[in-house]
Structures are given as C-alpha cells and as structure tokens.
Amino acid sequence: MSRVWIIKSILLLIIITLMIIAGAQLYEHRHFKLPIVAGQGVTKVAKLSDYAEGVKETVADTNVFYLEGKEKGGKMFIMANTHSNEPAAILTALIFVENALVDKGTLIIIPEFNNSAGRNTRPGDGYPLYYEIPTEWGSKKFRMGNRDASPLDQWPDPDVYVHYPDKQLLSFLDVRNTNRTWPGRPNGPLMERVTYGAMQIMREMEVDIAIDIHGAETMFPVTNCIVAPEKSMRIATMTSLTVKAREKFDNHVEPSPSGFRGLSHREIGDYSDTLPFLLEAPLPFLDQPTGPKTVKLLLDGKDPFLLSLSKKRKLFVPYDETGWPMEKRVGQHCSVILEIIRQFSRKFPERAVELRNVPRYADVVKNGVGHYYHDPDKVDKAVVHFN
C-alpha cells in the first residue's frame, strides 16, 4: 500500500471516529431525561396531547402541571422554554412547580413548552450541550436547547412561513418557533399544534392570566421588561412600577405590536379572554459580540466585550463587572410573576389567585437558584416526572 493511501486511510478513520463521537453526544443529548419533582402543591400532571391530538406520540408532547387550591378563584398559566436557549425560564418554572402552594385558584405550568427545541442545539455557535445548577445536595443537570424545534421533528421548512390565520409572511425558520405559531391549529405543522394545545388549555380552563417566560440580549431594546398588549397594559405597568419601588430592580413595559403576528403576547389576547404577558430578562450569552459560549458565561453573564460596550453606552441594561448572574434573572422572573398575580387579584378580587412558598428576587439572589430544588433521588418516585 502506498504512503498516500495510508495517509488517506488514517484521515478517513479519524473522520469516522469524530462522526461517531459527535453522533453519540447528540443522541445522548436528544434522549436526556430531565427529572422534575412535583412539589406538595401539585395536584395533577397531564400531557399537552390531552388538549391537542396531533401532538400525541411526538417529541413535542410535554408535561402540564396543575396546582389547584382548595378555594375557587382565578386561573393562571405559566409557559417556560418557548425558546430553549433561554434557561432562566425553565429554572423559574421549576421553582414554582417544586415549591408553590396554592390556597385559592389554579396555577397551570408547562416547564418545557417547546420540548423539541430542548432537544435541538447549535454546535456551529459552540453552544454547550448541558449546564448544571449547584444545589445543597449536589447539582442538577439541565439540557441546553435551541430557539427552534428540531428539524428531526418537523421538516421540511417552507421557503416562507405563511402565518395562520393572518397570512402574514414570516421567516421560514419561524415555522419551528413557538413564539411565532400562535394561535395554532390542530392540523397544521407540529409547532402550530403545540400552540393550539396551549390555546385549548386556556379556553377550556377559562384561564385569566398567561405568562410566557423568556430571555433577551443586552444589546436588544426589548429586554429586562414585560411585553403586554393593550388589554394587559394596566396590570403590566403597575407591576413594573411596584417591583422597581419595592424591590429595587428595573423592569420596564413594552407594548405588544399589533402588526406582528404569531407572538404569544399578541395572539393569546386576540383569540381568547386570557390576559397575556411575556417576560424578558437580560441574557448576555445570546449577545453576538461576546467571548466563547461557555457554561460560565451562561450562568454568570460576565463578558469583557459586553463590559466594554456598556462603558460606551451600547447596551440597553445596566452592566458592570458583576455581569448578569442567573440568580438575578430567575429572581426577577419570580418577583414579576408574583406581582402580576397580586395586581390582577387586586383588580379582580372575585378571580383572585393566592399562593405562597415562592421566593422573590432578594431571596433567590441570596440563596441561589438551586436552593429551591429537591433531590429526585430522595423523594417518592411517584412525584418525579421526566421530560
């Protein structure tokens, strides 16, 4: 055998080995099961496919947690991981699932709304496959996802996504983005079926408030805010003013654009009686001019390039050497959600929602996010649900 063929054979062997290693990692990532501990307040766990037949037996199906109070009242719906590369969302939702005790009304939570996106990734951008949150019993491992559902679950993409029912023309990628496919339809592409299932929950349960949790770049103006349509604006404004005065963090209000379709904070309000809100917390990891996309950057939000841009007033949030740690992001989400509930209950006492045992901003910053998670190996297996 000539030397050339030996070199080619070695290179081919290296390529095959790398492909096997990468394939195994992506397979493991796609099939990773996140254990979720249903706290004492959880009264029922359903599936999204209970409300959307077209989701059944697909990767898009996901757990729906119900926390029902003994006293009747209003109903509130929380969605996290609409975009699975915005991890403060699921971390916040799990604090509610594992700790909230509802005295009046009902709380409905979907921790991984776009379950397929949670199994997608962006290796070309150097995204980590996993991240871990330190707890008092070790660490809790989470899968890092992507903004859009995996093409393994919904394919092919159209040349242009024609939004239903408004027929607005959107990017082809938006067909896999569950913050562009509202209000959905039962026989549409898979992600439209996902949003349709959520709309069915809101209609059938007569949900009063819907909150969609997100994160956004520090260089993007719609960050560190509550996005709300006209019908939700008063409650959003009072919430923003109250948390700023009482808890000393900024969280301004942005109006939901009436001309841009497919968004949760627009379509939920237009196609149901529910009052929608979308929460954005700063997420430096998503900014383009940063260093490597490491787990450290994801969790502490510290980046020298963003610090330099902040000194030049190019960012839309305060930014210094402390970065934007996960504790601040999750703490803000917790406080804003609790304040939205309080403001709604004050305005509509006959539909009040009362809950307790959920930390606010200062508590999460002091204790850390992992302080509020339970060890799935130390609880009754019946209350552990995998997503």
N, C-alpha and C positions, 0 to 999 in steps of 0.2 A: 504493500500500500504506500502510495506516495506521501510525502510530507504534507502537501496541500490537502489531501483527503483526510489525513489525521487531524489537521487543524480544523477543518470544516466539521468533522465528526465531534470534536471536543466542543466547538461552539454550539452545534446543534444540541448536544447533551446538556450544556449549560442553559440554553433557552428552554428546553423541555422541562428541566428541573425548576427553573424560575416560574414557568407557567403552572406547574403542579403546586408549588408552594403558594403562589398567588391565588390559584383556584381554590385551594383548601381553606385559605384565610377568608375568602369571600363566601364560601359555602358555610363556614362556621359562623360568620357574621350574620348571614341571612337566617340561619336557624337558631341563633342565640335566643334563649327564653328569659325574659325579664320577670323575676318573681315580684309580685305586688301583694303586700299584706293588707287585706281588708280589715280596717280598724273596727272597734266596737260599734261605731255609728253606722256601718254598712249593713243594710237590711236585705239587699238583693243584688245579685250580679247577673246581668243579662248580656246579650250579644247585639251588636249593631244589626246583624242579619235578621233579628226578630222584627225589625222595622223596615228592612229593605231586602226582599227575597233575592235580588240579584247579587248580593254580597256574600251569600251563604257559600261555604266551602271554597272561599278565595282567601288569599293572604290579606286582603283588605278588611276582613272581619275583625272585630276588636271588642274588648270588654267595655261594658257600660255599668258603672257602679251607682247604686241608689242608696241614699242616706235619707230615711224618712222619719220625721218627727212624730211624736205621739199626738201632738196638737196640729190640726189642719191649718194651713197657711198658704203662702205663695210657693212658687217652684222656680228653681234656678238651675241653669245648665252651664257646665264648665267644659271647654274643649282645650286640650293641650296637644302639642306635636302636630298641629296642622302643617307646620314646617319642622321636620325632624332634625334640622341642623340648628335649632334654637332651643337648647336644652333647659333653660330656666323654666320653660313651660311645663314639661313633664315633672321636673323637680318640685314645682309649686303644686301641681295637681296631686302628686302623691302625698304631700303634706296634708292636704285636705282628706284624701282617701284614708290615710292611716290614723288621723287624729281627730277629725271633726266629729262633734256630737251635735245632732240637730234636735232642737227642742220643739220647733214649730216650722211647718212647711216641709219641703222636699228639696234635696240637693242631688243633682244628676251629674256624674263626672265621666268623661272619656279621656283617660290619660294619654292614649296614643291614637289620635284621631285618624291620621294618615298612616296606618300600620304598614303599608307597603313602603312608604318613604323612609320609615325607620329601618328598613332592610336594604335601602339603597345607599350609595356612598359616592364620594368624589375623589378617587385616587389621583386624578390628574392635578388636583389642587392640594394634594398632600394631607387630606383630612385624616385624622386618627380614626380607627375603627371603633374604639371604645374609650370611655373615660370612667374614672372611679371617684365616688364621693366618700370621704372619710367619715366614719361613724364611731360610736362608742363601743361597737362590737366588731370592728374591723373596717371593711369598706364595702360599698355597694356598687356593683359594676353595671354600667349602662352602655347600650349600643348607640354609637353616633350615627345619625342618619343624614338624609339629604332633604332638599326643599321639595322635590317632586317624587311622585311614586316611581317605583322601579319599572323600567320597560319590560322586565320579565313578567310583570303582572298586567300591564296594559300596553299593547303595541298592535299596530304601528301608530306613530303620531301622524296627525294630518298635516298637510302643508300649512294650513291656517286653521286655528281653532275657532269655530263659529259658536259663540256662546248661546246656550239655551236658557230662556226663550227669547232673549232680546236680539239675538242675531248680530251682536257686536263682534267684530273680528279681533281676535287676540292671538298672541304668540302660539306657535304650535306646541311649545312646552307646557302652556297653561292647561292643556287637556289633562295633565297629570298633577296639577297644582290644586289642592283642595281649598285654596283661598281664591280660586277663580272659577270654580264649577258650581257655585251656589246659584239657584236653589236646587239644582239637580233634577234628575228624572229617573224613574225606575228601570227604564230600558236603554239608558244612554251608556256611554263609556263608564268603566268601573268607578272612576273618581266622582262622576256625576251620581252614581248610585250611592256612594258613600255620603255625599252631602244631602241627597234625597232622604236617606235613612235618618240623618240628624234632624232634618226638617219634619219628618214624620213623628219623631220623639217630641219635638216642640209643639206640634199641632195636637197630637193625641193626649199629651200630658198637660196641655194648656200652660206651657212654660212662660213665666213672666220676664225673666232676665236670662240672656245668653252671653257668656264671656268667652272670647277666643284669645288665648294667651300666645304672645309672640316675642321676638327679639329683633332689633334692627341695628344697622351700622351707626357708629357715632358720627359719620360723615353724611348721614341721611337725615333730612329735616324731620321726617315723621318717626321720631324715636323718643323714648322716655315720655310716653304720652298715652292718653286714652283717645281712641278714634270712635266717634259716635255719629249717628245720623240725627236728623232734627228731632225725632221723637224721643231720643235718649239724651239729648244735649243738656237738659237742665240737671239731671242726676250726675252726668259726667262732670259738669262744671262744678257742682257742689262738692263732689268727691275730690276733684283736683285741688280746690281751694282748702278743703279741710285737711287733707294729708300734708299739704305744704305748711299750714299754720300749726298743726298739732305734732306732726312727725318730722318736720324739717327736711323734706326732700321734694324736689320739683317733679311734677308730673302734669304737663300741660294738656290741653284738649285740642284735638284736630277734627274738623268736620269730615264726615264721610262724603266723598264726591258722588253726586247723583248721576254723573255721566259715565262713570267707570263701573262696568257690570261684573258680576261674578264674585264680589267680595262678601265675606260673611257679615260685616258691619253694615252692608247695604241691603243685600238680598233677604237676610233673615227678617229685617224690619219691614221690607216691602211685601213679603209673601207670608207673613204671619203677624199675630198680635204681640209677639215677643219683642222686648226692648234689647237690641244688641249692643255690645261693647267689644272693642278689640284693644288689648293692652300690649304696648311695646316697651321693652326695657332695653337699655343700651347693650350691644353685643360686639365688642371690639374684634372678636375673632372673625366676623364677617367682613370687616373693612378690607379693602384691597391693598392699600399701602402699609402692610404690616410685615413683620418677620415671619418665620416658619409657622405653619398652622399646627401648633403643638397642643397637647392636653393642658399644659401650663397656661398658655395664652387663653384657652377656652375657659379655664376656671378662674384665673386671677385678673384677666383683662389688661395685663401690663404689657405695653409695647413702646419701645423708644421712638419709633417713627410717628406713632399717634401722639406721643408726648410733644414731639417737635411741632407737629401740625397744630396741636392745641395752643402752644405758645404763639402761633401765628393766627390764632382765632379761626381755624378752618373746620373745627368740629362744632356740632350742634348740642353738645352736652359738656358740663364741666369735666375736666380730665387733668389729673396730676400724677405724681409718682405712685399713688396707691392703686391706679388703674380703675377697673370696674369689676370687683370680685363677685363671684356667683352669689355670695350671701346678700349683697346689696340688691342684686337683680331679683332674686327669689323673695327677699323680704319686701321689696316694693310691690311685687305682684300680690303677695298675701295681704298687705295693708290695703291696697287699692280694691281688691275683691271684697274684703270685709267692709270697706267704706261704701262701696256701691250697694251692697246688701243693706247697710244701715240707712243710707239715703233713700233707697226705694221703700223700705219698710216705714220710714217716717212719712213719706208721701202717700203711701197706700197701706195704712195700718191693717185693713181687712185682708190684705195679701202679704202680710209680713213674713219674713224668713228669719228665724232666730237660731244661731248656732254658737258653739263655744269650743274651746280647746284648740283653736288655731292661732299660731303665733303671728305677731305683727312685725313690722320692719326691724325695730330695735332688738327684738328677741332673736330673730334669725341672724342678724349681724353679730350679736353677742355669742350665741350658742353654736352657730354653723348650721348648714342645711342638714347634714347627716344626723344631727341630734334628734331629729323628728322621725327617723325611720326605724322600723323594728326588724330584728333579725329573723328572716324567714325560716331559719333552722331551729329557732327557739319558740315558735308558736304552733298552734294546732294546724296541721297540714290542710284542714278544711277551709281555712281562711286565706290560704296562699293561692293566688291566681296568676297564671303565666300569660304573657303577651308576646 
